[in-house]
Amino acid sequence: MLAAALGAATVAVTGCSSDDDGSSGASQRLRIGYFAFPSGDLLVKNQKLLEKALPDHKISWIKFDSGASVNQAFIGGSLDIAALGSSPFARGIAGSSPIPYKVAFVLDVAGENEALIARKATGITDVAGLKGKTIATPFASTSHYSLLAALEEAGIKASDVKLIDLQPQPILAAWQRGDIDAAYVWLPTLDELRKTGTQLVTSKEIGSRGKPTLDLAVVSDALIAKDPKIIETWRRVEADGLRRLRSDPEGSAKAIANELGISLADAKAQLTQGVFLTPQQVASADWLGTEGSPGKLASYLTDTGAFLAGQKQIDAAPSEDTVRKALYLKGLPDGLK
């Protein structure tokens, strides 16, 4: 199933911070995958913080719609660093040929910025009412994982509903046509669905009941082996992005609004729906942990893999030892100061 999902995924490339004409050496090139999603990572991109920290590197920012296409890009060797949901990461390290990457940072914890919405016209007011209905979500994403968890909580099997694999923008189009009854998706598409929908459950609620989802940042094994100093610099910049979200909410919202092409008011509202950790929390025992002492993230990812295996989404769950080995903790916590 993973192979099929990866093979079907497509990569959407947006404008890069500088033209990559191939004239610079590979050691001077840094390819970063990102999501058009309110976060400190998007703030880093907009403010060119990494470009300022690494002036001798050609930095390409590549936009992705979901984790399946990020996984495909890593398999193809076309990414060095990327945002990636916890569920597609658990898929990526499962099996006999794990994707060669490691978690090096936590971008955010899913809150009210991902949710399950039913069209008001359907009259559905709770998850149990979805039995026999058509639901869209991007497969192999954190939303897909949370949808399966929500259905299980309500006593509904995946086979009891019709699941459709759609990316955020096609979800909105299908919603407007009336082709689907409900959708589990993230911002900013989520806010569009809320205008004519009934919110059934959020990822924050599902997470509080034992199945949290996160947006992680992963680095390729090749980059770790070649130039760990770059990772140290990138981490410090991402930590700065998290600090700016708190210290300059107005400026941060303006940057996010510019990136997403939305109003300042909408950007402010969307930023309040995510759960953004402080750099200290990222490297704490509750989350990523420190060098030699992995945090609870290892257990969260192990549980995610076990759930996906139980739902027949992957053949076998990665062991906790496998998960721990897939965390890049070198330099933590000092590297986030």
C-alpha positions as CSV (number, residue, x, y, z in Angstrom):
1,M,0.0,0.0,0.0
2,L,2.9,2.4,0.8
3,A,4.5,1.7,-2.5
4,A,1.3,2.4,-4.3
5,A,0.7,5.6,-2.4
6,L,4.3,6.8,-3.1
7,G,4.1,5.8,-6.7
8,A,0.9,7.8,-7.2
9,A,2.2,10.9,-5.5
10,T,3.2,13.9,-7.4
11,V,5.6,16.7,-6.4
12,A,4.6,20.3,-6.9
13,V,7.6,22.6,-7.2
14,T,7.2,26.3,-6.4
15,G,9.5,29.2,-6.9
16,C,12.8,28.8,-5.1
17,S,14.7,31.4,-3.2
18,S,17.4,31.3,-5.9
19,D,17.6,29.8,-9.3
20,D,19.3,26.3,-9.1
21,D,21.1,26.2,-12.4
22,G,23.2,23.2,-11.4
23,S,26.4,25.3,-11.5
24,S,27.1,25.1,-7.8
25,G,28.5,21.9,-6.2
26,A,26.2,19.5,-4.4
27,S,27.9,20.6,-1.1
28,Q,26.5,24.1,-1.7
29,R,23.0,23.0,-2.5
30,L,20.2,22.6,0.1
31,R,16.8,21.3,-1.0
32,I,14.0,21.8,1.5
33,G,10.4,20.5,1.3
34,Y,7.7,22.5,3.0
35,F,3.9,22.6,3.3
36,A,1.8,25.8,2.7
37,F,0.6,25.5,6.3
38,P,0.7,28.1,9.1
39,S,3.9,27.3,11.0
40,G,7.3,28.6,12.1
41,D,8.8,26.8,9.1
42,L,6.7,28.9,6.7
43,L,7.9,32.0,8.6
44,V,11.5,30.9,8.2
45,K,10.9,30.6,4.4
46,N,9.2,33.9,4.1
47,Q,11.8,35.8,6.1
48,K,14.7,34.1,4.3
49,L,16.2,33.3,7.7
50,L,18.0,30.2,6.4
51,E,19.4,32.1,3.4
52,K,20.8,34.7,5.7
53,A,22.4,32.0,7.9
54,L,23.9,30.1,5.0
55,P,24.8,32.8,2.4
56,D,27.1,30.4,0.5
57,H,24.4,27.9,-0.2
58,K,21.8,27.6,-3.0
59,I,18.6,27.0,-1.0
60,S,15.6,25.6,-2.9
61,W,12.2,25.6,-1.2
62,I,9.9,22.9,-2.7
63,K,6.2,22.9,-2.0
64,F,4.4,19.6,-1.3
65,D,0.8,18.8,-0.8
66,S,1.1,15.9,1.6
67,G,3.5,13.5,3.2
68,A,3.2,10.7,0.6
69,S,4.9,12.9,-2.0
70,V,7.6,14.0,0.5
71,N,8.3,10.3,1.1
72,Q,8.6,9.7,-2.6
73,A,11.0,12.6,-3.0
74,F,13.3,11.2,-0.3
75,I,13.2,7.8,-1.9
76,G,14.3,9.5,-5.2
77,G,17.1,11.4,-3.4
78,S,15.7,14.8,-4.3
79,L,15.4,16.3,-0.8
80,D,17.8,17.1,2.1
81,I,15.3,18.4,4.7
82,A,11.5,18.4,4.8
83,A,8.4,18.9,6.8
84,L,6.6,15.6,7.3
85,G,3.7,14.4,9.3
86,S,4.2,11.8,12.1
87,S,1.9,9.3,10.3
88,P,3.7,9.3,6.9
89,F,7.0,9.2,8.8
90,A,6.0,6.0,10.7
91,R,5.1,4.5,7.3
92,G,8.4,5.6,5.9
93,I,10.5,3.8,8.4
94,A,8.4,0.6,8.4
95,G,9.3,-2.5,6.5
96,S,12.5,-4.0,5.2
97,S,13.6,-0.9,3.2
98,P,13.0,2.1,5.4
99,I,13.4,5.5,3.8
100,P,16.9,6.9,4.7
101,Y,16.0,9.9,6.9
102,K,15.7,10.9,10.6
103,V,13.5,13.2,12.6
104,A,15.6,16.2,13.7
105,F,12.9,18.7,14.8
106,V,9.2,19.1,15.8
107,L,7.5,21.9,13.8
108,D,4.1,21.7,15.6
109,V,1.6,19.5,17.3
110,A,-1.7,19.1,15.5
111,G,-4.5,21.0,17.3
112,E,-7.6,22.5,15.9
113,N,-5.8,23.1,12.6
114,E,-6.8,19.6,11.4
115,A,-10.4,18.4,11.7
116,L,-13.2,16.2,10.4
117,I,-16.0,18.2,8.9
118,A,-19.3,17.1,7.5
119,R,-21.4,19.1,5.0
120,K,-24.3,20.7,6.8
121,A,-26.6,19.5,4.0
122,T,-26.0,15.9,5.1
123,G,-27.5,16.5,8.5
124,I,-24.6,14.6,10.1
125,T,-23.7,15.9,13.6
126,D,-21.4,13.2,15.0
127,V,-18.8,10.7,13.8
128,A,-21.2,7.8,14.2
129,G,-23.4,9.4,11.6
130,L,-20.7,8.9,8.9
131,K,-21.4,5.1,8.5
132,G,-22.1,4.4,4.8
133,K,-21.0,7.9,3.8
134,T,-18.3,9.2,1.5
135,I,-15.3,10.8,3.2
136,A,-12.2,12.4,1.6
137,T,-8.7,12.9,3.0
138,P,-5.2,12.8,1.7
139,F,-4.1,9.2,2.1
140,A,-0.9,8.5,4.1
141,S,-1.2,11.8,5.9
142,T,-1.8,12.8,9.5
143,S,-5.4,13.6,8.6
144,H,-5.8,10.1,7.2
145,Y,-4.4,8.6,10.5
146,S,-6.7,10.8,12.6
147,L,-9.7,9.9,10.5
148,L,-9.1,6.2,11.0
149,A,-8.7,6.9,14.8
150,A,-11.9,8.9,14.9
151,L,-13.9,6.1,13.1
152,E,-12.5,3.5,15.4
153,E,-13.5,5.5,18.4
154,A,-17.0,5.6,17.0
155,G,-17.1,1.9,16.4
156,I,-17.0,2.3,12.6
157,K,-14.7,0.2,10.4
158,A,-12.9,1.8,7.4
159,S,-14.9,-0.7,5.3
160,D,-18.1,0.8,6.6
161,V,-17.5,4.1,4.8
162,K,-16.2,5.1,1.3
163,L,-12.8,6.6,1.7
164,I,-11.5,8.8,-1.2
165,D,-7.9,9.9,-1.5
166,L,-7.9,13.6,-2.4
167,Q,-5.4,16.5,-1.8
168,P,-6.7,19.7,0.0
169,Q,-7.6,21.7,-3.1
170,P,-9.5,18.8,-4.8
171,I,-11.2,18.2,-1.5
172,L,-12.6,21.7,-1.6
173,A,-13.8,21.3,-5.2
174,A,-15.4,17.9,-4.4
175,W,-17.1,19.5,-1.4
176,Q,-18.5,22.4,-3.4
177,R,-19.9,19.9,-6.0
178,G,-21.5,17.8,-3.3
179,D,-19.5,14.7,-4.3
180,I,-18.4,14.0,-0.7
181,D,-20.2,14.0,2.6
182,A,-17.3,14.8,4.9
183,A,-13.6,15.4,4.8
184,Y,-10.6,15.3,7.2
185,V,-8.1,17.9,6.2
186,W,-5.9,20.8,7.5
187,L,-5.7,24.6,7.1
188,P,-6.2,26.6,5.1
189,T,-8.7,24.4,3.2
190,L,-10.2,23.4,6.5
191,D,-11.5,26.9,7.2
192,E,-13.2,26.9,3.8
193,L,-15.1,23.7,4.7
194,R,-16.1,25.1,8.1
195,K,-18.2,27.8,6.3
196,T,-20.7,25.3,5.1
197,G,-19.9,22.3,7.4
198,T,-20.3,20.9,10.9
199,Q,-17.1,20.1,12.8
200,L,-17.2,16.6,14.2
201,V,-13.8,16.2,15.9
202,T,-10.4,17.9,15.8
203,S,-6.9,16.3,15.9
204,K,-6.4,18.1,19.3
205,E,-9.3,16.1,20.7
206,I,-8.0,12.8,19.2
207,G,-4.5,13.5,20.4
208,S,-5.8,14.1,24.0
209,R,-7.3,10.6,23.9
210,G,-3.9,9.0,23.1
211,K,-3.3,9.4,19.4
212,P,-1.5,12.7,18.9
213,T,-0.2,13.7,15.4
214,L,2.7,16.1,14.7
215,D,4.4,17.9,11.9
216,L,8.0,16.8,12.1
217,A,11.1,18.0,10.2
218,V,13.3,15.2,8.8
219,V,16.8,15.2,7.4
220,S,18.3,12.7,5.0
221,D,20.9,10.3,6.1
222,A,23.1,11.5,3.3
223,L,23.1,15.1,4.7
224,I,23.8,13.8,8.2
225,A,26.8,12.0,6.9
226,K,28.0,14.8,4.6
227,D,27.5,18.0,6.6
228,P,25.9,17.9,10.1
229,K,27.0,21.5,10.6
230,I,24.3,22.5,8.1
231,I,21.7,20.7,10.3
232,E,22.9,22.6,13.4
233,T,22.4,25.9,11.6
234,W,19.0,24.9,10.2
235,R,17.9,23.8,13.6
236,R,18.9,27.1,15.2
237,V,16.9,29.0,12.4
238,E,13.8,26.8,13.0
239,A,14.1,27.5,16.7
240,D,14.2,31.2,15.9
241,G,11.1,30.8,13.9
242,L,9.2,29.3,16.9
243,R,10.4,32.1,19.1
244,R,9.2,34.7,16.6
245,L,5.7,33.2,16.6
246,R,5.5,34.1,20.3
247,S,7.6,37.3,20.4
248,D,6.2,38.9,17.3
249,P,2.7,37.5,16.6
250,E,1.8,40.5,14.4
251,G,4.9,40.2,12.2
252,S,4.5,36.4,12.1
253,A,0.9,36.7,10.9
254,K,1.9,39.1,8.2
255,A,4.5,36.7,6.9
256,I,2.1,33.8,7.0
257,A,-0.6,35.9,5.2
258,N,1.9,36.7,2.5
259,E,2.9,33.1,2.0
260,L,-0.6,31.8,1.9
261,G,-2.2,34.7,0.0
262,I,-4.8,35.2,2.8
263,S,-5.9,38.2,4.9
264,L,-4.0,39.2,8.0
265,A,-7.1,38.4,10.1
266,D,-7.3,34.9,8.7
267,A,-3.6,34.3,9.2
268,K,-3.9,35.4,12.9
269,A,-6.9,33.1,13.4
270,Q,-5.2,30.1,11.8
271,L,-2.0,30.5,13.9
272,T,-4.1,30.3,17.0
273,Q,-5.3,26.8,16.0
274,G,-1.9,25.1,16.0
275,V,0.2,24.0,19.0
276,F,3.7,25.4,18.6
277,L,6.3,24.2,21.1
278,T,9.1,26.4,22.5
279,P,12.6,25.3,21.5
280,Q,13.1,24.1,25.0
281,Q,10.0,21.9,24.8
282,V,11.1,20.4,21.4
283,A,14.2,19.0,23.1
284,S,12.5,18.0,26.3
285,A,11.7,14.5,27.5
286,D,8.0,15.1,26.6
287,W,8.9,15.4,22.9
288,L,12.0,14.9,20.9
289,G,14.5,14.5,23.8
290,T,18.2,14.9,23.8
291,E,21.3,13.1,22.6
292,G,21.4,9.7,24.4
293,S,18.0,10.2,25.9
294,P,15.1,10.0,23.4
295,G,11.8,11.6,24.5
296,K,8.2,10.5,24.4
297,L,8.1,11.2,20.7
298,A,9.6,7.7,20.2
299,S,6.7,6.1,22.0
300,Y,4.1,8.3,20.1
301,L,5.6,7.2,16.7
302,T,5.8,3.6,17.8
303,D,2.1,3.7,18.8
304,T,1.3,5.4,15.4
305,G,3.0,2.6,13.6
306,A,1.2,-0.1,15.6
307,F,-2.1,1.6,14.9
308,L,-1.4,1.8,11.1
309,A,-0.4,-1.9,11.1
310,G,-3.6,-2.8,13.0
311,Q,-5.6,-0.9,10.4
312,K,-3.8,-2.8,7.6
313,Q,-2.3,0.5,6.3
314,I,1.2,-1.0,6.6
315,D,2.4,-4.6,6.6
316,A,4.2,-4.4,10.0
317,A,4.8,-1.7,12.6
318,P,8.3,-0.4,13.2
319,S,9.7,-1.4,16.6
320,E,10.5,1.2,19.2
321,D,14.2,0.4,18.7
322,T,13.7,1.2,15.0
323,V,11.9,4.4,15.8
324,R,14.6,5.5,18.3
325,K,17.3,4.9,15.7
326,A,15.3,7.2,13.3
327,L,15.6,10.2,15.7
328,Y,18.6,12.5,15.1
329,L,19.4,13.9,18.5
330,K,23.0,14.9,18.1
331,G,23.6,18.4,19.4
332,L,20.4,18.6,21.5
333,P,19.5,20.5,23.6
334,D,22.3,23.0,23.2
335,G,21.8,23.3,19.5
336,L,18.4,25.0,20.0
337,K,19.7,27.9,22.2
